[in-house]
Amino acid sequence: MLIVLTNDDGFDAPGLLALAEALSGLASVRVVAPAEAQSGVGHRVTTREPIRVRTGEDGCTIVHGTPADCVRISAKRLHPDADWVVAGINPGANLGSDVYQSGTVAAAREAAILGFPAMAVSQYIAKDAAIDWSETGAMVRRVVRRLLALPLCRGFFWNVNLPSPLSAGTPAEPVFCGLDTFPHRYDYRRQGDAYVYEGVIHERPREPGKDVAVCFGGRISATRIALATLGFPDRSDRS
């Protein structure tokens, strides 16, 4: 099995390194990741200018573009035979409405558009908490192994969020749930002739049984997201 890894934090981000280590025993992995952090770029793609690509010292492919660009180049030129695309591990949750602005989720979405099974993986960071990447990587390995074994219909991808803090008592079995539909609570503070965003993710409202409540409640959320009404390509034709 060949898994292409990417992210929105850059090729040298600790989350991507943890993901590569976690999945190295499950499959052959290839990293195709942005040269610089691209957090929050959503599904932006580059079509009007060349995208520079180079090879890193460890053999990873470094793309001077967005997460979606990474997936497109991988699919069309580098690894068209990939079995899965996995994006992450993002330092911070991608829950509910976050999926529309997240570069991590956009990478998985682009892979699904192109006909590849895909998932995005994020680690929520609770207030005053920190990420232990060794623990996160070990948990991601168990969760990814579980999801790889499940059927995933064409036109869908997984969005996975780990709770914070992780502990030996955190259940490894994900809770399969839908996206929370509540918007964030936020505002803008006037600062001269500018407005400054103010909002606290930990205080966001949550819908019982949906991904925000599940993850904030200490369980792993796994949401199968559909690509709306797009026509989905047959995986045998990725041209």
N, C-alpha and C positions, 0 to 999 in steps of 0.2 A: 504494500500500500504506500502511495506517495501523498504526503500532505504538504501543501504550501502554506507557510506562515507569513503573516503580515501584521501591521498595527498602525496606529496613528501617532505614536510617540517617538518614532525614529528607530533606525536599525540597531542602535546601541542601548535601547531602553531596557531596564532590568526586567520588566514584565515580559518582553519578547524573549529575552535570554532564558527566563524561567520557563516559558512555554516550550521553547526548543528542547530544553533539558528534560522537561516532563514528558514530552511526546516522543523523544528519540528512541525509546524502547518499544514503542507501539507501532512505528512506521518509519519509513525513510522521510526525512523532513528537508525542505528547502525554504530558505528565508528570502523573501522579496519584499523589502520594506523601505519606507521613505528615508531620505537623507536627513531630514530635519523633522522636528515635532510638527504634527498637523492636527492637533486636537481641536475638535469643534468645527472642522471644515465641512462636515456632512458629506454629501455625495458629489462634491465638485470633481470635475474631470478636466483634463487638459487636452484641447483639440486644435488650438491655433498657434502652437509653438512647439519646437522639439522638446522631448523629455530625455534628459541626459541619464544614462545608466552606467554604473561602474561596479566592479567586483571588489568586495571588502577583503581584508586580510584573512578572515576565517571562511571565505568562500561564499558569503551571503551576497545577494544582489541588492545594490543600493540604488534607489530610484529617486531622482530629483523631481518628485511630483507628489500627488495626493495618494491616500490609501486606495481609492478606486482606480487610480492610474496604475498602481502596483499590480492590482488584480488583473486589469486589462492586459498589461504587458506580459504578465505571467501566463495568462490564458492563451494569448494570441501568438507569442513568440518563444517563451522560455519553457513552460511546463504545461502544454495543452493536454498531457496525459495524466494530470493530477487527479487523485481520487477524492480529495477533500481540500477545502480552504478553511483555515482557522485563523481568526484575527484576535489579537490580544497579547498578553493579558493587560487590560487597561487598568491603570491605577485610579480607581474611582468608578462608581456605578454608572451603568447605562440602562436606566429603567424608565418605563412609561414613555413619556414624550421625548426623553433623551435620545431615543433611537432615530429621531429625524435630524439631529444635529451632530451625532457622533460619527467621527471618521472611522472608528473601529467597527461599528455596526454597518456603516456604508460599505466597507470592504467585503463583509459577508454578504450583504445585499447584492453588490455587483457580481460576486461569484455566483449567487443563485440566479441572477438574471442571465448569466452566461451558461447556465445549466450544470453548475457544480454543486454538490452538497457542501454546505458551509455552516459555520457557527462563529459567533462573536462571544468572547469571554472577558468579563470585567470583574474586578475586585472592589467592592464597596469599602470605603474607609470611614469608620465611625468617628464621631467627634473625639479628639484627643487620642486617637488610635494610630497605629503605624502598621505597615504591611511587612509581614515576615514572608519573603518571597519563597523560601524553602517550603513553608507550610502551604502557601497558596499553590505552588507548583505541584506538590503532592496531591492536594485536593483536586486540582484541575485534571491531573492524570486520571484519577478515578472517574470523574464526571465525564470527561471526553471518551474514555473507554466505554462507558455506559451508553452515551449518545451515538457513538459510531455503530453500535450493535442494533440500533433501532431503525426501522424504515423511515425515510424522509422523502415525502412526495416531491416531485418536480414543482418548482415555484415556491418553495418554503425554505427557511433557514432557521437555525436555532440562535436565540439570544440568552446567554447564561450570565448570571450575576451571583458572586459569592458573598456571604455575609461577613460582617466585621464586628468583633474580632473572631478569627477562626480559633478553634480549640480542638482538643482531642475528642470532645463530646459533640462536635458539629456533625450532624448526619451527612453522610456522603451521598445519599440518594436524593436527587433533585426533586423539587416540587414542580410539577407541570402546571403552568398557570398562564393567564392572559395578561396583556399589557394594561397597566393602570391608565385610566382616561383622565384623571384629575390633572390640571395644570399646576406648575410650580407657583408658590407664593413669592413674588418678588416685586421690586419697585426700582425706581431710578432716583438718585440723589443729584440735585443740581450742583454743579461745580463750575462756576464761571459761565462760559458759553458751552459747557459740555454736560452730559448726563452720565452718571456712574451707576452701574448695575449693583443692586444690593439684594441678596437672597441667600438663604441658608438651606442647603439640600437636606440636612437632617430633619428639618421642620416641615418638609413638604407633606401635603395631605396624602392619604392613602386609602385605596378602595379595598375592603376586606377580600382576601383570597386572590388578589392580583399581585403582580411581580414586586411592586414596592413594599407592600405589607409582608410578603413572604421573605424577601431579602432582609428588610429592616428587622424582621422578627427572628432572625437567626438561622434561616434555612437557605439553601441554594435554590434560586429560581431558574427555571428553564422554560422559555417561551418560544413556541413555534410561530414564526411570523410569516405571513403570506405576502406575495408581491402584488397584491391588489388584483387588477384586471389585465395585467400585462399578458401577452401571449408568450408562452414559455418555450424555448427551443428544445428540440430533442438533443440529448447529450451526445448522440452520435454525430451531430452537425454543429460544431462550435465555430464555424467560419464567420 
